Amino acid sequence: MKRARIIYNPTSGREVIRKVLPDILQRLEQAGYEASAHATTCAGDATEAAKTAVERKYDVIIAAGGDGTINEVLNGVAEQEFRPKLGIIPVGTTNDFARALSVPRNIHKAVDIILEDFSTPLDIGRVNDQYFMNISGGGKITELSYEVPSKLKTMLGQLAYYLKGMEMLPSIRPTSVEIEYDGKLYEGDIMLFLVSNTNSVGGLEKLAPAARMDDGLFDLMIIEKMNIAEFVRLATLAIQGNHLNHPKFIHKTASLIKVKTEEKMQLNIDGEFGGMLPGEFVNLYRHIDFFVPREKFEKQSDENE
Ligand SMILES: Nc1ncnc2c1ncn2[C@@H]1O[C@H](COP(=O)(O)OP(=O)(O)OP(=O)(O)O)[C@@H](O)[C@H]1O
């Protein structure tokens, strides 16, 4: 019998997961799984719970929470030799990864995706010794996502980011960087750089519209030095997906990216503080099997062939 372990964050986003958990467990059991659940107790606990589930040879781990919980589960699984399949139940404030996978926000529909039993191996990123599924980057503006208090995030959702972003705009300064991508070199003063694995970043689905999660490549995006007015204008263009031809927006693809800065720069990994640069970003080609909607991903693999 196949075994599934749900790792859920009871404090995540809408906090509805607790109420529906018995129903989810029952649905998994009816579908032939032996199912159990672990409620995370604090930051970092989902990583430990995922490592334990790997040791116990669960076939499937289901991460129920926001992007933070999914990232923690990923960090418990990615470096292991035996890697269970991962399912996602998006109940966070930001659910960028679920959006990238086209996993619906409705809990029962998200469970349907797991029960349909269609999975596909997808790329993930590693920077230094941490793993990410969505995005990593640096630059003053990227530091805002973890300066938003979590209570505020829960109350206001995405709006909290924008409010905090406005507040921080005057303090955004360019930084001098050296970025090596697949052997080529970029040097310059930048506002921010992003290393993206998916096309769904901070609710901006059109930021890297051609990004794929099964090609072994990151999308490297650099916004060069500009004044605040220009930056706001570029951000507005990015929301509409009209930023790609902007002369100070640089877009490359690469599987290995090394970033060095002279002054101190924080690294953001999937929306959380991830230590300081320098950073070496490695794309791990089709490293983890995720449950995904069959219609979307079957079509994509057909296009690949
Ligand atoms: N029991 C807990 N109490 C407090 N914090 C927790 C607990 N369990 C997990 N966490 C932390 O909460 C962080 C955020 O959780 P999660 O991502 O699930 O939800 P969110 O904040 O609603 O959404 P998002 O991260 O997508 O904005 C996790 O990265 C984790 O470190």
Ligand as a Chemical Component Dictionary entry (heavy atoms), coordinates in Angstrom:
data_LIG
# 
_chem_comp.id                   LIG 
_chem_comp.type                 NON-POLYMER 
_chem_comp.pdbx_formal_charge   0 
_chem_comp.three_letter_code    LIG 
# 
loop_
_chem_comp_atom.comp_id 
_chem_comp_atom.atom_id 
_chem_comp_atom.alt_atom_id 
_chem_comp_atom.type_symbol 
_chem_comp_atom.charge 
_chem_comp_atom.model_Cartn_x 
_chem_comp_atom.model_Cartn_y 
_chem_comp_atom.model_Cartn_z 
_chem_comp_atom.pdbx_ordinal 
LIG N1  N1  N 0 3.320 26.474 13.795 1  
LIG C1  C1  C 0 3.954 27.519 13.261 2  
LIG N2  N2  N 0 3.957 28.722 13.888 3  
LIG C2  C2  C 0 4.552 29.793 13.337 4  
LIG N3  N3  N 0 5.203 29.775 12.154 5  
LIG C3  C3  C 0 5.239 28.617 11.474 6  
LIG C4  C4  C 0 4.617 27.440 11.979 7  
LIG N4  N4  N 0 4.787 26.458 11.089 8  
LIG C5  C5  C 0 5.501 26.988 10.068 9  
LIG N5  N5  N 0 5.782 28.280 10.299 10 
LIG C6  C6  C 0 6.519 29.225 9.434  11 
LIG O1  O1  O 0 5.599 30.041 8.698  12 
LIG C7  C7  C 0 6.208 30.408 7.457  13 
LIG C8  C8  C 0 5.185 30.873 6.449  14 
LIG O2  O2  O 0 4.278 29.872 6.242  15 
LIG P1  P1  P 0 3.528 29.588 4.884  16 
LIG O3  O3  O 0 4.378 29.833 3.738  17 
LIG O4  O4  O 0 2.936 28.235 4.995  18 
LIG O5  O5  O 0 2.280 30.547 4.944  19 
LIG P2  P2  P 0 2.018 32.047 4.663  20 
LIG O6  O6  O 0 2.925 32.928 5.404  21 
LIG O7  O7  O 0 0.575 32.224 4.879  22 
LIG O8  O8  O 0 2.260 32.159 3.141  23 
LIG P3  P3  P 0 3.482 32.653 2.283  24 
LIG O9  O9  O 0 4.767 32.152 2.865  25 
LIG O10 O10 O 0 3.177 32.027 0.984  26 
LIG O11 O11 O 0 3.361 34.126 2.271  27 
LIG C9  C9  C 0 6.947 29.159 7.059  28 
LIG O12 O12 O 0 8.038 29.467 6.237  29 
LIG C10 C10 C 0 7.371 28.545 8.391  30 
LIG O13 O13 O 0 8.726 28.853 8.659  31 
# 
loop_
_chem_comp_bond.comp_id 
_chem_comp_bond.atom_id_1 
_chem_comp_bond.atom_id_2 
_chem_comp_bond.value_order 
_chem_comp_bond.pdbx_ordinal 
LIG N1  C1  SING 1  
LIG C1  N2  SING 2  
LIG C1  C4  DOUB 3  
LIG N2  C2  DOUB 4  
LIG C2  N3  SING 5  
LIG N3  C3  DOUB 6  
LIG C3  C4  SING 7  
LIG C3  N5  SING 8  
LIG C4  N4  SING 9  
LIG N4  C5  DOUB 10 
LIG C5  N5  SING 11 
LIG N5  C6  SING 12 
LIG C6  O1  SING 13 
LIG C6  C10 SING 14 
LIG O1  C7  SING 15 
LIG C7  C8  SING 16 
LIG C7  C9  SING 17 
LIG C8  O2  SING 18 
LIG O2  P1  SING 19 
LIG P1  O3  DOUB 20 
LIG P1  O4  SING 21 
LIG P1  O5  SING 22 
LIG O5  P2  SING 23 
LIG P2  O6  DOUB 24 
LIG P2  O7  SING 25 
LIG P2  O8  SING 26 
LIG O8  P3  SING 27 
LIG P3  O9  DOUB 28 
LIG P3  O10 SING 29 
LIG P3  O11 SING 30 
LIG C9  O12 SING 31 
LIG C9  C10 SING 32 
LIG C10 O13 SING 33 
# 
